[in-house]
C-alpha cells in the first residue's frame, strides 16, 4: 500500500520511528507502511465513523505449527490456550519472572498452526523466547513475516466491508468479566479470557474480528489483490497516524510504547484481554495474583488532554509527566485527534487525583475521568 498515490512513508517523517519493519524483514522484501495518504484528519474521521483499510504489514508474524502447540503456549504465556480451537483468536503476554510485561501478541488459530502477530521490532525477542522454551515439545515456531501480512479494516462498518472478500457473520469479541479480588477457584471459565472470531478468507489467510475492527492475516503475495478488491468496493485507505489516533481514543495500550520495563498488566488494562487469572502457574503469575488480590496496582493507564498552546507537536513517548515539579508518570502514545485535539495515553502513579494539574514539559495536561 506504500505505492498508492499520496502515501507518505512513516520513515520519511521520522527516521527513528518504531513503526518500521525489522531490518531482517526488509531484507526479505517487507516494505514500510504509510503514515498517511495526504489528509490524516480526514482519514481519522473515516475510521471513526465508517470504515477504512490500514496497512499494518510491518508487524511481525510468527507461525507455531505442531501438535502440542496449544498446551505448550498455555504453559509459557499468560493466556488460557489449552482449549483454543480452530477459528478462535485471542491475546497473550510473555511476562518476566517478576510479572513485568515483556511481549504481547494477538493470536489466530487455524486448526494446524497458531499465528501470532506482534509489534514491529519485537519478533526476534518473542521468537527467541519461544525457541528457548521448546525443549522436547512437538512445536516448530518460525518467523513468518515474509510469508504473511497484516491489514486492518477499522471502523463501525468493518464487518460489512469484509463481505467484499466473501466473509460474513464474524461474531463480536467475547470477553470474560474480570473477577474481583480473592475470587473462588473455578470462577473463571477454562477458556481464553477474550475470544476473537476467526474465519478463513477465500483468497487465503484469515479474518479476525477485534476491538477496533477486523484484522486480515493474508499471504503477502495476495496483499495487492486484497487491497485492490476492497478499494474497488469503495473502501478508502487510511494511514497509520489515523489508526493510532483511533487506538488512543479507545484507550488501547501498545506494549513497548505505552509501557516501560516496570509495567505489569493490571496497570495498563491488559488483565481482561490478555491474562487468564485462574489457569495455574506460568512465569510472572505470582505477581499477577498478588496485585489482583490486593486490588490496587501501583500505576494506572489514563487518557490525557493536552492544552496544545505552547506547541502543536505532541510529546514523544517516554516524556515525563510531572505534578508540582515531581515526575508522576510518563507519556506513551500522543496524537492529534480529529475531535479531541491533542491527547495522549500515559501511565501515572495511582495516587495522582483525576483533577490534578499536570505538566508535560511546558504543556499543561488534564486527565480524562470518563
Secondary structure, 3 states (H helix, E strand, C coil): CCCCCCCEEHHHHCCCCCCCCCHHHHHCCCCCCEEECCCHHHHHHHHHHCCEEEECCCCEEEEEECCCHHHHHHHHCCCCCCCCCCCEEEEEEEECCCCEEEEEEEEEECCCEEEEEECCCCHHHHHHHHHHCCCCCCCEEEECCCCEEEEEEECCCHHHHHHHHCCCCCCCCEECCCCCCCCCCCCCCCCCCEEEEEEECCCCCEEEECCCEEEEEEEHHHHHHHHHHHHHCCCEEECHHHHHHHHHHCCCCCCCCCCCCCCEHHHHCCHHHHCCCCCCCCCCHHHHHHHHHHCCCCEEEEEEEECCCCCCCCCCCCCEEEECCEEEEEEEEEEEECCCEEEEEEEEECCCCCCCCEEECCEEEEECCC
